[in-house]
Every structure is written in structure tokens, then in C-alpha cells.
Amino acid sequence: MGQPYSNADPDRNLKDKWLDKGWPLTRFLGYRPPPADPVAARHWAAGMDHVLPAPLRERHRKRRREEQLRKEGTGEGAQNGHSRAAAADLLEGGLKRPSKEGKLEEVPSLGSRVKHKLWDMWLTLLGCFFGIAFSALSARSNYLRDHDSPLIVAAFGAEAVLLYAAHDSPLVQPMNVIFGNTISAVLGVCVAKLFELQRGFKIGGVYEPNWEAASVSLALALLVMQLLEITHPPGGAVALLAVTISQIAEMGWWYIPMVLQASLIMLGWALLINNVGGRRYPNQWFWKSRWIII
């Protein structure tokens, strides 16, 4: 096991000539080409290759290779420097212990785990702050102001948690985000329109059959999401808000483009901040291919 903050991903690194032409932009689609130098790729800083120009990238890769070889005790002077390499293992990379397969795997040191944790928290902070900020600012769109939309749909608080802190979850891949939220918004508005035909029903009330509308909207949204394999937790909240919040209900069908707009904004920011920060997002798109599930 390499450094916890390394971008090396040998299990999912597959070459694709078309995606290579767009590198490093295709990085934001989740594409990871095989590393040019497997030894250098094991270095903790290997994930920053994509931000360097070609000459500087090669220079840094060569230096990382030398550092990694010294650390692993396999480079020049390794026979005379095993004790120093072992000390580096303890201080920088941690101890090595047998895995279940009988191979030695690296146990990250406390220092590397703390670095990884702090970096992960920083990415999550930036992701949530700007993701919510961009979505809230989008509420200033003319068509949303014409229909008195809320600043932001509350469901996107949960969306931010998933996209920027749990990006590996199969429930927060692009297909789930886009279609799960949008279809749930459609179903929520439909249920609200149907219940408004009942005499005495008022969205936002407590004693009328509002409990039925809330139950039906959420159950129906979850049923359809499961049927289409696009289950997305914030989608349930999107459907529920359509039948419980009067301000959203008054928007009518305009609630749907608002949800879609916010979903695309937060998804776009997740593609940027997660991949720039060394994470890999998404893990899948819409259909399978040999390099990534699209």
C-alpha cells in the first residue's frame, strides 16, 4: 500500500489513445493513464504531474524516482544504506507488515496519515463552500427570480456532503446526481399537482392529508430511482420538498430546471475540485468501457 495521499492507481490505469489526446483535461472525467514510470508513481507527490509543464514534469519525475528508490532500498548505494532506508520507512512511510496474501505492505506513518487527513478535510471544505456558493448565486437567474425561487434547495446540503466528502460512493456518480435529482423533482411536482386537486389540501399544512402527499412523493421517487438504478439520497429530499414547502410548490414546473441547474453546477465543481486535489471522481459515468465505466 502506497502513501495514502498518492494518486497512483495501478488497478484502474488503462491506456486509451483518444483520451490521451485530451490529457490532462480528460483527468476531470476520471481518466488515469498508466504512469510513465511505475517507481516514480509510487512517490507521494506523483499525483501532481498533470499540473507541471512537460520539461519540468520529467525533471520532477526523475527526482521522485531517485527518492523512491532510496526509500525502498533498491537504488544506488542501497547495499550500504539499508539502515537509512529503514529509518526513512519508519519516519516517512511507516512500518511494513505482511498482508493477507503474504506480501509486505506499507503501513502509513502517523505523519502521513495526518497529512492525508488534513488535505482531505481542506478539499472537502473548499468543495462544500464553493459548491453551495455557486448554487446559491445561480438563484439570481432571471427565470428563477420571476418565479420567486428559494435561495437554494435544502436537499443540496446533503448533495454537497456526498460530492465533496463521499465521492467514491456509487450513489453519488454523475448519472445518479443528474437523473436522480431531476426525475425526483418531476415526480414531486406531479404529486403536488395531484394532491392540490383535493378539497382542503394546502401545501405546508399539517392537519390536511399532507402526510399522504409526503409519503407518496418520497416512496414514488425512491421506487423509480431504484427501478432505473439511479438511487441518489438527495433525490428523496428533492421530491419531499416539492410537496411540503409552499414557496417551492408555487414555482410549479419551474422547480425542475432549478434542481437540474443546481445539480449540474455542483457536479461540475466536484469534477474540478476532486480531481485537481488528487482524488478520483467519478468512478463511473453511464456505460462500461475498458478505461472507465461511462
N, C-alpha and C positions, 0 to 999 in steps of 0.2 A: 504494500500500500504506500503510495507516494505522499508527498506533503498534502495536507488537507486543502490547501489553497492553490493547488496546481490545476492547470487546465488540461493536462494530459488525459486523454480519454481513449486508450488503445482499443477498447472493446467496441467502440462505435465509430472509429475513424475509418472511413471508406472513401476511396478516390472517386471523383466524378469530374470529367473533363469540362462539362458545361458549367457546373457550379464553380470550378476552379477559375474560369474566366471572370467571374464576378467577385472573386475573393479580393479584399476582405468583406465586401458588402454582404455576401451570402452568409457570413458569420451570423448575421442577425436573423437568418432563417433557421438557425440551429446547425448549419453545416460545419463539420470539422474535418479538414483533410488530414491524411496521415502526416505525422511530424517528419520534417526533413531529416532530423537526427534524433533517433529514439532516446539516446542518452541525454541530450540536451533537453528533451521534452519532459524528462523526469525532474528537472530542476524546478524549484518552486515558482520562479519568475517566467516560466515558459509561456504562460498564457498571455503575456503582453506583446508577443511577437507581432500581432496584427496592427499595433499602433506605431510601429517603427518603419522608417523607410528602408528599402532593400539593403543598401550597403551597411547601415547601422544594425539592421536585423541580423545579418550574417556575422558581424563582429561580436555582437552580444551572444549569439548562439554558440560561437566558438568558445567564448569565455565561460558560458554556462556549462558547456560540455566538459571543460577542464575542471571546473569547480565540482561538478557532479562526479567525475572520475576520481578526484581526490577524496571526496566524501565516501564513495563506495569502496575505496581502497583498491581500485583497478587501474589507475593511471600511472604515469611515470613516477618512479620513486615509491611505488606502493609497498614494495618489499621492505623498505627502510622506514616507512611511515605508517605502519598499521596501527600503532598506538595512538597517533594523532588522528587518524581516520575514525578510530573507535571513540575517541573523546568527542569528535565532531558529531558522531552518531548520537551520543548522549545529550549533547547540548543543543544541537540543531534539529536533528531528525527524530530523536527518541531512541528507544531500545528496539531490538529485533526479537521477535518471538515466533515459534512455529505456528503455522496456520493449520486448519483442519486437514488440508491436503498434504501436510508435512513440509511445506515450503516456509522459508523465513519471510515474514512480512514486517514492515516497519511500523512501529507504534509511535505516533506523533508525540513529540515532547510537549510539555505544558506550555512552553513559549509559543510553539507553532499553533497549538490549539487556541490559545488566547488571541493570536494574530488573526487566525481564521474567523473566530467568533466576532471579533471587533469589526473586521472587514464586512462580514455578512450582515451585522447589525447596521453598519453605515449604508450599505446598499439598500437594505430594507427601509431605512429612514428616508433616503433620497427618493426611493421609488414611491413610497406612500405619500410623502409631502407633495411632490410634483405631480403625481398621478391624480390626486384629489384636486390639486390646484388647477390643473389643466381642464379637468372635467367641470369644475365649478365655474371657471371662466367661460367655458363653452355655453353656459346657460344665458350668456348675454346675446346669443344669436337672435336676430330679429324675429324669426318664426317662433322661437320659444318665448320671447317677451310678449309677442302678440297673444299668446295663449296662457300667460301668467304661470309659467312653469316654476317649480321649486328650484332653489339654487343647485341642488344635487339630489339624486335619488338615493335614499338611505342604504339601499342594497349594495351600493358601490363602496361602502366602507368594508363590507365583507370581501368584495371583489379585490380591493387593494391588499388585504391581508393575504389572500390566496396568490395573487400575481407576484407580489414582491417578497413574500416570506415563505410560500409553499409552492414555488413554481414547478417543482417536479411532480406534483400531484396529477394523476390522469384526469381529474375533474376540472383542471384549470388550463387545459390546452386550447389553442385558438378556436377550434371548432366548437368546443363547449362554451367558451366565452361569447362568441358571436351569436351562434344559433340558440344556445340555451337561454340567454337573456332575451333575445328578440322574440322567440316563439313564446316564452313565458309572458312577455308583455302583451303579445297579441291575445293570448288566452285570457289573461287578466282583464283586459279591456272588454273582451266578448262577454265574460261572466258578469262584469259590472253592468254592461248594457242590458243583459237579460234580466238581472235582478231589479234594475231600475224600472222595469215594466210592472213589477208588483206594487200594488197599492200599499202605501205606508212605509215603503223601503226608502231609506236615506243613507247614503254612504257617509260613514263617520258616526253613525248612531250606534247604540248599544243594545237597546231592547227590541228592536225590529229583528227580522231574520238575517242580521248581519253575520252572525256566526256561521250560517249556512253558506253565504257568499264567500267568506274567508276560507272555509273548509273545502268548498268545491274548487275554488280557483287554485289553491295550492296543490290539492290532490290531482287535479287535471293536468296542471303544469308538470308535476313530477312524473305522472304516468306517461305523458308524451315524451318527455326528456329521456326516460328510461327506454321507451319503445324505439326512439331514434338513436340511442346510445350517445346522448349529448348531455348527460346529467351534470348540472352545474349548480352548486348551493345558492349563490346569489340569485339565480333564476327563480327559485321558490319565493324569495323575498320580493322580487320584481312583480310576480303575479299577485302576491298578497297585498302589496301596497296599492295596486290598482283598484281594489275593492274596499279598502279601509281608510284611505286618505282622500278627503274631499277635493283638495287642491289638484291632486293627480287625476281624480275622476273627471273633474271639469275640463281637463285637457282633451279628454276623449281619445281619438285615434292619434293625436299628436304625441301622446305618451310613447308610442312605439319608436318613432325616429329619435326621440330624446334618449331612449335607452340604447338604441343602436349607436348613436353618436358617441355617447359616453363609453360604451364598450370598446369601440374602435380606438378612441383616444387612449384609454388605459392599457389596451393591448399593445398599441404602438409604442407607448412608453416602456412597457415591460420588455418588449423585444430589444429596445435600445439599452436600457439600464442594466438588465440582467446579463446580456452578452458582453457589453463593454466591461462590466465588473468582474468577469471571469466565470460567471455561471453559464449554464447551457439551457436556453429556452428558445423555442419549445422542444419537447421531446417527440412530438408528433404533430402533423397538420391534418390532412384529410384522407390520404390514402397511402398505401405502403410503397416504398421504393427501396432500392438497395443501399441508399445512403442515409435516409431518414424516413420516418413514416409521415407521408404527406396526406 
